[in-house]
Amino acid sequence: MATTTTANALPAPEVFVIDGHRTSCDGGGGALGHPKVWLEIDHDTGFVECGYCDRRFVERGGPADGGA
Ligand SMILES: [Zn+2]
């Protein structure tokens, strides 16, 4: 029986579904936050990830929002 050991302790990134394709992220503010940055959702993928906190923003109704 094969056993794989992973050291993946990263928490699952939070996913936010938003209207429109432009948003900003500051990591939630406070000690866990980061400087506010503006993010623009890629029209082909339908989502963008914050480079600071790895939050994912999905455009409502877009390719990454389950389609339809
Ligand atoms: Zn962020």
N, CA, C, O and the ligand as a Tripos MOL2 file, in Angstrom:
@<TRIPOS>MOLECULE
protein
  273   271    69     0     0
PROTEIN
NO_CHARGES

@<TRIPOS>ATOM
      1 N           0.8480   -1.2050    0.0000 N.3       1 MET1
      2 CA          0.0000    0.0000    0.0000 C.3       1 MET1
      3 C           0.8810    1.2510    0.0000 C.2       1 MET1
      4 O           1.7570    1.4190    0.8480 O.2       1 MET1
      5 N           0.6320    2.0800   -0.9320 N.am      2 ALA2
      6 CA          1.4390    3.2920   -1.0370 C.3       2 ALA2
      7 C           0.9710    4.3470   -0.0420 C.2       2 ALA2
      8 O          -0.2230    4.5650    0.1640 O.2       2 ALA2
      9 N           1.9300    4.9690    0.5450 N.am      3 THR3
     10 CA          1.6030    6.0460    1.4760 C.3       3 THR3
     11 C           2.2460    7.3480    1.0040 C.2       3 THR3
     12 O           3.4530    7.4200    0.7720 O.2       3 THR3
     13 N           1.4410    8.3320    0.8740 N.am      4 THR4
     14 CA          1.9860    9.6360    0.4820 C.3       4 THR4
     15 C           1.9170   10.5960    1.6560 C.2       4 THR4
     16 O           0.9080   10.7040    2.3530 O.2       4 THR4
     17 N           3.0040   11.2690    1.8410 N.am      5 THR5
     18 CA          3.0430   12.2430    2.9240 C.3       5 THR5
     19 C           3.1050   13.6450    2.3410 C.2       5 THR5
     20 O           3.9820   13.9710    1.5410 O.2       5 THR5
     21 N           2.1730   14.4430    2.7550 N.am      6 THR6
     22 CA          2.1830   15.8230    2.2840 C.3       6 THR6
     23 C           2.3540   16.7750    3.4490 C.2       6 THR6
     24 O           1.8700   16.5370    4.5560 O.2       6 THR6
     25 N           3.0350   17.8300    3.1750 N.am      7 ALA7
     26 CA          3.2240   18.8560    4.1960 C.3       7 ALA7
     27 C           2.4090   20.0880    3.8530 C.2       7 ALA7
     28 O           2.7860   21.2230    4.1440 O.2       7 ALA7
     29 N           1.2880   19.8170    3.2280 N.am      8 ASN8
     30 CA          0.4580   20.9310    2.7890 C.3       8 ASN8
     31 C          -0.4100   21.4430    3.9340 C.2       8 ASN8
     32 O          -1.4640   20.8790    4.2300 O.2       8 ASN8
     33 N           0.0340   22.4890    4.5560 N.am      9 ALA9
     34 CA         -0.7020   23.0560    5.6760 C.3       9 ALA9
     35 C          -1.4110   24.3390    5.2940 C.2       9 ALA9
     36 O          -1.9350   25.0590    6.1440 O.2       9 ALA9
     37 N          -1.4180   24.6110    3.9890 N.am     10 LEU10
     38 CA         -2.0550   25.8480    3.5500 C.3      10 LEU10
     39 C          -3.5690   25.7460    3.6950 C.2      10 LEU10
     40 O          -4.1660   24.7400    3.3130 O.2      10 LEU10
     41 N          -4.1810   26.7740    4.2380 N.am     11 PRO11
     42 CA         -5.6430   26.7780    4.3310 C.3      11 PRO11
     43 C          -6.2530   26.9530    2.9530 C.2      11 PRO11
     44 O          -5.6410   27.5510    2.0680 O.2      11 PRO11
     45 N          -7.4330   26.4420    2.7760 N.am     12 ALA12
     46 CA         -8.1260   26.6220    1.5160 C.3      12 ALA12
     47 C          -8.4010   28.1090    1.3110 C.2      12 ALA12
     48 O          -8.8730   28.7900    2.2210 O.2      12 ALA12
     49 N          -8.1070   28.6010    0.1310 N.am     13 PRO13
     50 CA         -8.3480   30.0160   -0.1190 C.3      13 PRO13
     51 C          -9.8310   30.3360   -0.0960 C.2      13 PRO13
     52 O         -10.6690   29.5290   -0.5000 O.2      13 PRO13
     53 N         -10.1270   31.5060    0.3750 N.am     14 GLU14
     54 CA        -11.5150   31.9480    0.3730 C.3      14 GLU14
     55 C         -11.9370   32.3290   -1.0370 C.2      14 GLU14
     56 O         -11.1390   32.8650   -1.8070 O.2      14 GLU14
     57 N         -13.1610   32.0600   -1.3640 N.am     15 VAL15
     58 CA        -13.6770   32.3870   -2.6870 C.3      15 VAL15
     59 C         -14.8410   33.3540   -2.5420 C.2      15 VAL15
     60 O         -15.7680   33.1290   -1.7640 O.2      15 VAL15
     61 N         -14.7710   34.4220   -3.2990 N.am     16 PHE16
     62 CA        -15.8290   35.4240   -3.2750 C.3      16 PHE16
     63 C         -16.4160   35.5470   -4.6720 C.2      16 PHE16
     64 O         -15.6870   35.7170   -5.6490 O.2      16 PHE16
     65 N         -17.7250   35.4620   -4.7580 N.am     17 VAL17
     66 CA        -18.3960   35.6830   -6.0360 C.3      17 VAL17
     67 C         -18.8720   37.1260   -6.0620 C.2      17 VAL17
     68 O         -19.5890   37.5740   -5.1670 O.2      17 VAL17
     69 N         -18.4710   37.8380   -7.0870 N.am     18 ILE18
     70 CA        -18.7910   39.2610   -7.1420 C.3      18 ILE18
     71 C         -19.5000   39.5990   -8.4440 C.2      18 ILE18
     72 O         -19.4080   38.8770   -9.4370 O.2      18 ILE18
     73 N         -20.1980   40.7040   -8.4080 N.am     19 ASP19
     74 CA        -20.7990   41.2250   -9.6360 C.3      19 ASP19
     75 C         -19.7760   42.1420  -10.3010 C.2      19 ASP19
     76 O         -19.1140   42.9400   -9.6380 O.2      19 ASP19
     77 N         -19.6640   42.0160  -11.5930 N.am     20 GLY20
     78 CA        -18.6780   42.8180  -12.2950 C.3      20 GLY20
     79 C         -17.3260   42.1260  -12.3050 C.2      20 GLY20
     80 O         -17.1840   41.0070  -11.8120 O.2      20 GLY20
     81 N         -16.3360   42.8000  -12.8700 N.am     21 HIS21
     82 CA        -15.0430   42.1480  -13.0460 C.3      21 HIS21
     83 C         -13.9160   42.9210  -12.3640 C.2      21 HIS21
     84 O         -12.7350   42.6340  -12.5640 O.2      21 HIS21
     85 N         -14.3010   43.8950  -11.5650 N.am     22 ARG22
     86 CA        -13.2660   44.6940  -10.9310 C.3      22 ARG22
     87 C         -13.5710   44.8000   -9.4510 C.2      22 ARG22
     88 O         -14.6950   45.1200   -9.0640 O.2      22 ARG22
     89 N         -12.5830   44.5350   -8.6290 N.am     23 THR23
     90 CA        -12.7900   44.5850   -7.1920 C.3      23 THR23
     91 C         -11.4870   44.9690   -6.5120 C.2      23 THR23
     92 O         -10.4490   45.1010   -7.1600 O.2      23 THR23
     93 N         -11.5500   45.1430   -5.2330 N.am     24 SER24
     94 CA        -10.3400   45.4360   -4.4840 C.3      24 SER24
     95 C         -10.2460   44.4760   -3.3090 C.2      24 SER24
     96 O         -11.2520   43.9280   -2.8590 O.2      24 SER24
     97 N          -9.0370   44.2800   -2.8190 N.am     25 CYS25
     98 CA         -8.8240   43.3800   -1.6930 C.3      25 CYS25
     99 C          -7.8120   43.9950   -0.7420 C.2      25 CYS25
    100 O          -6.7850   44.5300   -1.1590 O.2      25 CYS25
    101 N          -8.1190   43.9090    0.5280 N.am     26 ASP26
    102 CA         -7.1490   44.3580    1.5280 C.3      26 ASP26
    103 C          -6.9140   43.2580    2.5750 C.2      26 ASP26
    104 O          -6.3930   43.5050    3.6620 O.2      26 ASP26
    105 N          -7.3160   42.0500    2.2060 N.am     27 GLY27
    106 CA         -7.0840   40.9120    3.0910 C.3      27 GLY27
    107 C          -7.9980   40.8810    4.3010 C.2      27 GLY27
    108 O          -7.8260   40.0500    5.1920 O.2      27 GLY27
    109 N          -8.9540   41.7700    4.3370 N.am     28 GLY28
    110 CA         -9.8770   41.7860    5.4570 C.3      28 GLY28
    111 C          -9.5320   42.8450    6.4840 C.2      28 GLY28
    112 O         -10.2670   43.0460    7.4510 O.2      28 GLY28
    113 N          -8.4230   43.5160    6.2750 N.am     29 GLY29
    114 CA         -8.0410   44.5840    7.1840 C.3      29 GLY29
    115 C          -7.4240   44.0530    8.4730 C.2      29 GLY29
    116 O          -7.3060   42.8430    8.6690 O.2      29 GLY29
    117 N          -7.0420   44.9580    9.3280 N.am     30 GLY30
    118 CA         -6.4690   44.5630   10.6070 C.3      30 GLY30
    119 C          -5.1100   43.9100   10.4590 C.2      30 GLY30
    120 O          -4.4130   44.1210    9.4660 O.2      30 GLY30
    121 N          -4.7400   43.1250   11.4400 N.am     31 ALA31
    122 CA         -3.4170   42.5100   11.4660 C.3      31 ALA31
    123 C          -3.2440   41.4830   10.3560 C.2      31 ALA31
    124 O          -2.1240   41.2040    9.9280 O.2      31 ALA31
    125 N          -4.3570   40.9200    9.8920 N.am     32 LEU32
    126 CA         -4.2850   39.9010    8.8570 C.3      32 LEU32
    127 C          -4.3850   40.4930    7.4540 C.2      32 LEU32
    128 O          -4.3130   39.7750    6.4560 O.2      32 LEU32
    129 N          -4.5480   41.7920    7.3940 N.am     33 GLY33
    130 CA         -4.7540   42.4280    6.1050 C.3      33 GLY33
    131 C          -3.4520   42.7220    5.3790 C.2      33 GLY33
    132 O          -2.3700   42.3200    5.8040 O.2      33 GLY33
    133 N          -3.5920   43.4300    4.2830 N.am     34 HIS34
    134 CA         -2.4370   43.8470    3.4860 C.3      34 HIS34
    135 C          -2.8330   45.1310    2.7720 C.2      34 HIS34
    136 O          -4.0050   45.5070    2.7800 O.2      34 HIS34
    137 N          -1.8800   45.8010    2.1620 N.am     35 PRO35
    138 CA         -2.2450   47.0320    1.4420 C.3      35 PRO35
    139 C          -3.3340   46.7630    0.4180 C.2      35 PRO35
    140 O          -3.3220   45.7400   -0.2670 O.2      35 PRO35
    141 N          -4.2790   47.6950    0.3200 N.am     36 LYS36
    142 CA         -5.3850   47.5240   -0.5980 C.3      36 LYS36
    143 C          -4.8920   47.5170   -2.0440 C.2      36 LYS36
    144 O          -4.1350   48.3890   -2.4720 O.2      36 LYS36
    145 N          -5.3420   46.5200   -2.7680 N.am     37 VAL37
    146 CA         -4.9740   46.4240   -4.1760 C.3      37 VAL37
    147 C          -6.2330   46.2420   -5.0080 C.2      37 VAL37
    148 O          -7.2230   45.6670   -4.5550 O.2      37 VAL37
    149 N          -6.1730   46.7390   -6.2210 N.am     38 TRP38
    150 CA         -7.2920   46.5470   -7.1410 C.3      38 TRP38
    151 C          -7.0250   45.3310   -8.0030 C.2      38 TRP38
    152 O          -5.9080   45.1120   -8.4710 O.2      38 TRP38
    153 N          -8.0690   44.5470   -8.2020 N.am     39 LEU39
    154 CA         -7.9430   43.3200   -8.9780 C.3      39 LEU39
    155 C          -8.9530   43.3430  -10.1120 C.2      39 LEU39
    156 O         -10.0760   43.8210   -9.9510 O.2      39 LEU39
    157 N          -8.5430   42.8250  -11.2550 N.am     40 GLU40
    158 CA         -9.4500   42.7570  -12.3890 C.3      40 GLU40
    159 C          -9.5500   41.3130  -12.8520 C.2      40 GLU40
    160 O          -8.5460   40.6670  -13.1510 O.2      40 GLU40
    161 N         -10.7690   40.8270  -12.9060 N.am     41 ILE41
    162 CA        -10.9940   39.4370  -13.2660 C.3      41 ILE41
    163 C         -10.6740   39.2010  -14.7420 C.2      41 ILE41
    164 O         -11.0920   39.9580  -15.6180 O.2      41 ILE41
    165 N          -9.9310   38.1460  -14.9860 N.am     42 ASP42
    166 CA         -9.5920   37.7600  -16.3490 C.3      42 ASP42
    167 C         -10.8480   37.2830  -17.0590 C.2      42 ASP42
    168 O         -11.5430   36.3940  -16.5680 O.2      42 ASP42
    169 N         -11.1350   37.8620  -18.1940 N.am     43 HIS43
    170 CA        -12.3930   37.5650  -18.8690 C.3      43 HIS43
    171 C         -12.4480   36.1270  -19.3710 C.2      43 HIS43
    172 O         -13.5360   35.5680  -19.5140 O.2      43 HIS43
    173 N         -11.2950   35.5200  -19.6390 N.am     44 ASP44
    174 CA        -11.2730   34.1550  -20.1730 C.3      44 ASP44
    175 C         -11.4670   33.1150  -19.0750 C.2      44 ASP44
    176 O         -12.1350   32.1030  -19.2870 O.2      44 ASP44
    177 N         -10.8890   33.3600  -17.9070 N.am     45 THR45
    178 CA        -10.9820   32.3810  -16.8310 C.3      45 THR45
    179 C         -12.1490   32.6780  -15.9000 C.2      45 THR45
    180 O         -12.6920   31.7690  -15.2730 O.2      45 THR45
    181 N         -12.5320   33.9340  -15.8090 N.am     46 GLY46
    182 CA        -13.6530   34.3090  -14.9600 C.3      46 GLY46
    183 C         -13.2880   34.4860  -13.5040 C.2      46 GLY46
    184 O         -14.1660   34.6240  -12.6520 O.2      46 GLY46
    185 N         -11.9980   34.4850  -13.2100 N.am     47 PHE47
    186 CA        -11.6050   34.7210  -11.8200 C.3      47 PHE47
    187 C         -10.2350   35.3800  -11.7500 C.2      47 PHE47
    188 O          -9.4920   35.4260  -12.7300 O.2      47 PHE47
    189 N          -9.9230   35.8910  -10.5550 N.am     48 VAL48
    190 CA         -8.6050   36.4430  -10.3090 C.3      48 VAL48
    191 C          -8.2600   36.1260   -8.8620 C.2      48 VAL48
    192 O          -9.1380   36.0600   -8.0010 O.2      48 VAL48
    193 N          -6.9810   35.9330   -8.6090 N.am     49 GLU49
    194 CA         -6.5450   35.6490   -7.2440 C.3      49 GLU49
    195 C          -5.7090   36.8010   -6.7260 C.2      49 GLU49
    196 O          -4.8740   37.3540   -7.4420 O.2      49 GLU49
    197 N          -5.9450   37.1540   -5.4700 N.am     50 CYS50
    198 CA         -5.1610   38.2070   -4.8550 C.3      50 CYS50
    199 C          -3.7390   37.7190   -4.6220 C.2      50 CYS50
    200 O          -3.5250   36.6490   -4.0520 O.2      50 CYS50
    201 N          -2.7770   38.5050   -5.0650 N.am     51 GLY51
    202 CA         -1.3780   38.1050   -4.9280 C.3      51 GLY51
    203 C          -0.8820   38.1480   -3.4900 C.2      51 GLY51
    204 O           0.1630   37.5810   -3.1710 O.2      51 GLY51
    205 N          -1.6270   38.8180   -2.6260 N.am     52 TYR52
    206 CA         -1.2120   38.9200   -1.2310 C.3      52 TYR52
    207 C          -1.7510   37.7780   -0.3860 C.2      52 TYR52
    208 O          -0.9980   37.1050    0.3170 O.2      52 TYR52
    209 N          -3.0610   37.5630   -0.4590 N.am     53 CYS53
    210 CA         -3.6830   36.6450    0.4900 C.3      53 CYS53
    211 C          -4.3360   35.4400   -0.1900 C.2      53 CYS53
    212 O          -4.9710   34.6200    0.4720 O.2      53 CYS53
    213 N          -4.1790   35.3330   -1.5150 N.am     54 ASP54
    214 CA         -4.6730   34.1580   -2.2490 C.3      54 ASP54
    215 C          -6.1850   34.0260   -2.2680 C.2      54 ASP54
    216 O          -6.7190   32.9970   -2.6840 O.2      54 ASP54
    217 N          -6.8670   35.0520   -1.8250 N.am     55 ARG55
    218 CA         -8.3190   35.0150   -1.9920 C.3      55 ARG55
    219 C          -8.6440   34.9700   -3.4780 C.2      55 ARG55
    220 O          -7.9490   35.5640   -4.3030 O.2      55 ARG55
    221 N          -9.7080   34.2580   -3.7960 N.am     56 ARG56
    222 CA        -10.1120   34.1600   -5.1900 C.3      56 ARG56
    223 C         -11.4270   34.8900   -5.4050 C.2      56 ARG56
    224 O         -12.3840   34.7050   -4.6540 O.2      56 ARG56
    225 N         -11.4620   35.7060   -6.4200 N.am     57 PHE57
    226 CA        -12.6750   36.4490   -6.7530 C.3      57 PHE57
    227 C         -13.2100   35.9400   -8.0800 C.2      57 PHE57
    228 O         -12.5160   35.9470   -9.0970 O.2      57 PHE57
    229 N         -14.4580   35.5000   -8.0460 N.am     58 VAL58
    230 CA        -15.0960   34.9000   -9.2080 C.3      58 VAL58
    231 C         -16.1980   35.8270   -9.7150 C.2      58 VAL58
    232 O         -17.0150   36.3270   -8.9410 O.2      58 VAL58
    233 N         -16.2040   36.0400  -11.0050 N.am     59 GLU59
    234 CA        -17.2460   36.8860  -11.5890 C.3      59 GLU59
    235 C         -18.5410   36.0990  -11.6720 C.2      59 GLU59
    236 O         -18.5890   35.0070  -12.2390 O.2      59 GLU59
    237 N         -19.6080   36.6840  -11.0860 N.am     60 ARG60
    238 CA        -20.8980   36.0230  -11.0790 C.3      60 ARG60
    239 C         -21.3710   35.7790  -12.5070 C.2      60 ARG60
    240 O         -21.4300   36.6990  -13.3220 O.2      60 ARG60
    241 N         -21.7080   34.5170  -12.7970 N.am     61 GLY61
    242 CA        -22.1790   34.1820  -14.1210 C.3      61 GLY61
    243 C         -21.0580   33.9430  -15.1240 C.2      61 GLY61
    244 O         -21.3130   33.6640  -16.2960 O.2      61 GLY61
    245 N         -19.8180   34.0530  -14.6610 N.am     62 GLY62
    246 CA        -18.6800   33.8820  -15.5500 C.3      62 GLY62
    247 C         -18.2620   32.4160  -15.6670 C.2      62 GLY62
    248 O         -18.8910   31.5320  -15.0860 O.2      62 GLY62
    249 N         -17.1870   32.1710  -16.4300 N.am     63 PRO63
    250 CA        -16.7240   30.8050  -16.6630 C.3      63 PRO63
    251 C         -16.4030   30.0400  -15.3610 C.2      63 PRO63
    252 O         -16.5710   28.8220  -15.3100 O.2      63 PRO63
    253 N         -15.9530   30.7300  -14.3350 N.am     64 ALA64
    254 CA        -15.5670   30.0610  -13.0920 C.3      64 ALA64
    255 C         -16.7140   29.9710  -12.0960 C.2      64 ALA64
    256 O         -16.5390   29.4660  -10.9870 O.2      64 ALA64
    257 N         -17.8770   30.4560  -12.4850 N.am     65 ASP65
    258 CA        -19.0210   30.4600  -11.5840 C.3      65 ASP65
    259 C         -20.0130   29.3540  -11.9480 C.2      65 ASP65
    260 O         -21.2220   29.4840  -11.7580 O.2      65 ASP65
    261 N         -19.4630   28.2740  -12.4700 N.am     66 GLY66
    262 CA        -20.3350   27.1510  -12.7960 C.3      66 GLY66
    263 C         -21.0590   27.3050  -14.1250 C.2      66 GLY66
    264 O         -21.9350   26.5100  -14.4650 O.2      66 GLY66
    265 N         -20.6890   28.3220  -14.8590 N.am     67 GLY67
    266 CA        -21.3100   28.5580  -16.1480 C.3      67 GLY67
    267 C         -22.7740   28.9180  -16.0470 C.2      67 GLY67
    268 O         -23.2490   29.3550  -14.9990 O.2      67 GLY67
    269 N         -23.4830   28.7320  -17.1390 N.am     68 ALA68
    270 CA        -24.9210   29.0280  -17.1990 C.3      68 ALA68
    271 C         -25.1690   30.4590  -16.7570 C.2      68 ALA68
    272 O         -26.3150   30.9090  -16.7350 O.2      68 ALA68
    273 ZN         -5.9230   40.0280   -0.6250 Zn       69 ZN69
@<TRIPOS>BOND
     1     1     2 1
     2     2     3 1
     3     3     4 2
     4     3     5 am
     5     5     6 1
     6     6     7 1
     7     7     8 2
     8     7     9 am
     9     9    10 1
    10    10    11 1
    11    11    12 2
    12    11    13 am
    13    13    14 1
    14    14    15 1
    15    15    16 2
    16    15    17 am
    17    17    18 1
    18    18    19 1
    19    19    20 2
    20    19    21 am
    21    21    22 1
    22    22    23 1
    23    23    24 2
    24    23    25 am
    25    25    26 1
    26    26    27 1
    27    27    28 2
    28    27    29 am
    29    29    30 1
    30    30    31 1
    31    31    32 2
    32    31    33 am
    33    33    34 1
    34    34    35 1
    35    35    36 2
    36    35    37 am
    37    37    38 1
    38    38    39 1
    39    39    40 2
    40    39    41 am
    41    41    42 1
    42    42    43 1
    43    43    44 2
    44    43    45 am
    45    45    46 1
    46    46    47 1
    47    47    48 2
    48    47    49 am
    49    49    50 1
    50    50    51 1
    51    51    52 2
    52    51    53 am
    53    53    54 1
    54    54    55 1
    55    55    56 2
    56    55    57 am
    57    57    58 1
    58    58    59 1
    59    59    60 2
    60    59    61 am
    61    61    62 1
    62    62    63 1
    63    63    64 2
    64    63    65 am
    65    65    66 1
    66    66    67 1
    67    67    68 2
    68    67    69 am
    69    69    70 1
    70    70    71 1
    71    71    72 2
    72    71    73 am
    73    73    74 1
    74    74    75 1
    75    75    76 2
    76    75    77 am
    77    77    78 1
    78    78    79 1
    79    79    80 2
    80    79    81 am
    81    81    82 1
    82    82    83 1
    83    83    84 2
    84    83    85 am
    85    85    86 1
    86    86    87 1
    87    87    88 2
    88    87    89 am
    89    89    90 1
    90    90    91 1
    91    91    92 2
    92    91    93 am
    93    93    94 1
    94    94    95 1
    95    95    96 2
    96    95    97 am
    97    97    98 1
    98    98    99 1
    99    99   100 2
   100    99   101 am
   101   101   102 1
   102   102   103 1
   103   103   104 2
   104   103   105 am
   105   105   106 1
   106   106   107 1
   107   107   108 2
   108   107   109 am
   109   109   110 1
   110   110   111 1
   111   111   112 2
   112   111   113 am
   113   113   114 1
   114   114   115 1
   115   115   116 2
   116   115   117 am
   117   117   118 1
   118   118   119 1
   119   119   120 2
   120   119   121 am
   121   121   122 1
   122   122   123 1
   123   123   124 2
   124   123   125 am
   125   125   126 1
   126   126   127 1
   127   127   128 2
   128   127   129 am
   129   129   130 1
   130   130   131 1
   131   131   132 2
   132   131   133 am
   133   133   134 1
   134   134   135 1
   135   135   136 2
   136   135   137 am
   137   137   138 1
   138   138   139 1
   139   139   140 2
   140   139   141 am
   141   141   142 1
   142   142   143 1
   143   143   144 2
   144   143   145 am
   145   145   146 1
   146   146   147 1
   147   147   148 2
   148   147   149 am
   149   149   150 1
   150   150   151 1
   151   151   152 2
   152   151   153 am
   153   153   154 1
   154   154   155 1
   155   155   156 2
   156   155   157 am
   157   157   158 1
   158   158   159 1
   159   159   160 2
   160   159   161 am
   161   161   162 1
   162   162   163 1
   163   163   164 2
   164   163   165 am
   165   165   166 1
   166   166   167 1
   167   167   168 2
   168   167   169 am
   169   169   170 1
   170   170   171 1
   171   171   172 2
   172   171   173 am
   173   173   174 1
   174   174   175 1
   175   175   176 2
   176   175   177 am
   177   177   178 1
   178   178   179 1
   179   179   180 2
   180   179   181 am
   181   181   182 1
   182   182   183 1
   183   183   184 2
   184   183   185 am
   185   185   186 1
   186   186   187 1
   187   187   188 2
   188   187   189 am
   189   189   190 1
   190   190   191 1
   191   191   192 2
   192   191   193 am
   193   193   194 1
   194   194   195 1
   195   195   196 2
   196   195   197 am
   197   197   198 1
   198   198   199 1
   199   199   200 2
   200   199   201 am
   201   201   202 1
   202   202   203 1
   203   203   204 2
   204   203   205 am
   205   205   206 1
   206   206   207 1
   207   207   208 2
   208   207   209 am
   209   209   210 1
   210   210   211 1
   211   211   212 2
   212   211   213 am
   213   213   214 1
   214   214   215 1
   215   215   216 2
   216   215   217 am
   217   217   218 1
   218   218   219 1
   219   219   220 2
   220   219   221 am
   221   221   222 1
   222   222   223 1
   223   223   224 2
   224   223   225 am
   225   225   226 1
   226   226   227 1
   227   227   228 2
   228   227   229 am
   229   229   230 1
   230   230   231 1
   231   231   232 2
   232   231   233 am
   233   233   234 1
   234   234   235 1
   235   235   236 2
   236   235   237 am
   237   237   238 1
   238   238   239 1
   239   239   240 2
   240   239   241 am
   241   241   242 1
   242   242   243 1
   243   243   244 2
   244   243   245 am
   245   245   246 1
   246   246   247 1
   247   247   248 2
   248   247   249 am
   249   249   250 1
   250   250   251 1
   251   251   252 2
   252   251   253 am
   253   253   254 1
   254   254   255 1
   255   255   256 2
   256   255   257 am
   257   257   258 1
   258   258   259 1
   259   259   260 2
   260   259   261 am
   261   261   262 1
   262   262   263 1
   263   263   264 2
   264   263   265 am
   265   265   266 1
   266   266   267 1
   267   267   268 2
   268   267   269 am
   269   269   270 1
   270   270   271 1
   271   271   272 2
@<TRIPOS>SUBSTRUCTURE
     1 MET1         2 RESIDUE 1 A MET
     2 ALA2         6 RESIDUE 1 A ALA
     3 THR3        10 RESIDUE 1 A THR
     4 THR4        14 RESIDUE 1 A THR
     5 THR5        18 RESIDUE 1 A THR
     6 THR6        22 RESIDUE 1 A THR
     7 ALA7        26 RESIDUE 1 A ALA
     8 ASN8        30 RESIDUE 1 A ASN
     9 ALA9        34 RESIDUE 1 A ALA
    10 LEU10       38 RESIDUE 1 A LEU
    11 PRO11       42 RESIDUE 1 A PRO
    12 ALA12       46 RESIDUE 1 A ALA
    13 PRO13       50 RESIDUE 1 A PRO
    14 GLU14       54 RESIDUE 1 A GLU
    15 VAL15       58 RESIDUE 1 A VAL
    16 PHE16       62 RESIDUE 1 A PHE
    17 VAL17       66 RESIDUE 1 A VAL
    18 ILE18       70 RESIDUE 1 A ILE
    19 ASP19       74 RESIDUE 1 A ASP
    20 GLY20       78 RESIDUE 1 A GLY
    21 HIS21       82 RESIDUE 1 A HIS
    22 ARG22       86 RESIDUE 1 A ARG
    23 THR23       90 RESIDUE 1 A THR
    24 SER24       94 RESIDUE 1 A SER
    25 CYS25       98 RESIDUE 1 A CYS
    26 ASP26      102 RESIDUE 1 A ASP
    27 GLY27      106 RESIDUE 1 A GLY
    28 GLY28      110 RESIDUE 1 A GLY
    29 GLY29      114 RESIDUE 1 A GLY
    30 GLY30      118 RESIDUE 1 A GLY
    31 ALA31      122 RESIDUE 1 A ALA
    32 LEU32      126 RESIDUE 1 A LEU
    33 GLY33      130 RESIDUE 1 A GLY
    34 HIS34      134 RESIDUE 1 A HIS
    35 PRO35      138 RESIDUE 1 A PRO
    36 LYS36      142 RESIDUE 1 A LYS
    37 VAL37      146 RESIDUE 1 A VAL
    38 TRP38      150 RESIDUE 1 A TRP
    39 LEU39      154 RESIDUE 1 A LEU
    40 GLU40      158 RESIDUE 1 A GLU
    41 ILE41      162 RESIDUE 1 A ILE
    42 ASP42      166 RESIDUE 1 A ASP
    43 HIS43      170 RESIDUE 1 A HIS
    44 ASP44      174 RESIDUE 1 A ASP
    45 THR45      178 RESIDUE 1 A THR
    46 GLY46      182 RESIDUE 1 A GLY
    47 PHE47      186 RESIDUE 1 A PHE
    48 VAL48      190 RESIDUE 1 A VAL
    49 GLU49      194 RESIDUE 1 A GLU
    50 CYS50      198 RESIDUE 1 A CYS
    51 GLY51      202 RESIDUE 1 A GLY
    52 TYR52      206 RESIDUE 1 A TYR
    53 CYS53      210 RESIDUE 1 A CYS
    54 ASP54      214 RESIDUE 1 A ASP
    55 ARG55      218 RESIDUE 1 A ARG
    56 ARG56      222 RESIDUE 1 A ARG
    57 PHE57      226 RESIDUE 1 A PHE
    58 VAL58      230 RESIDUE 1 A VAL
    59 GLU59      234 RESIDUE 1 A GLU
    60 ARG60      238 RESIDUE 1 A ARG
    61 GLY61      242 RESIDUE 1 A GLY
    62 GLY62      246 RESIDUE 1 A GLY
    63 PRO63      250 RESIDUE 1 A PRO
    64 ALA64      254 RESIDUE 1 A ALA
    65 ASP65      258 RESIDUE 1 A ASP
    66 GLY66      262 RESIDUE 1 A GLY
    67 GLY67      266 RESIDUE 1 A GLY
    68 ALA68      270 RESIDUE 1 A ALA
    69 ZN69       273 GROUP 0 **** ****
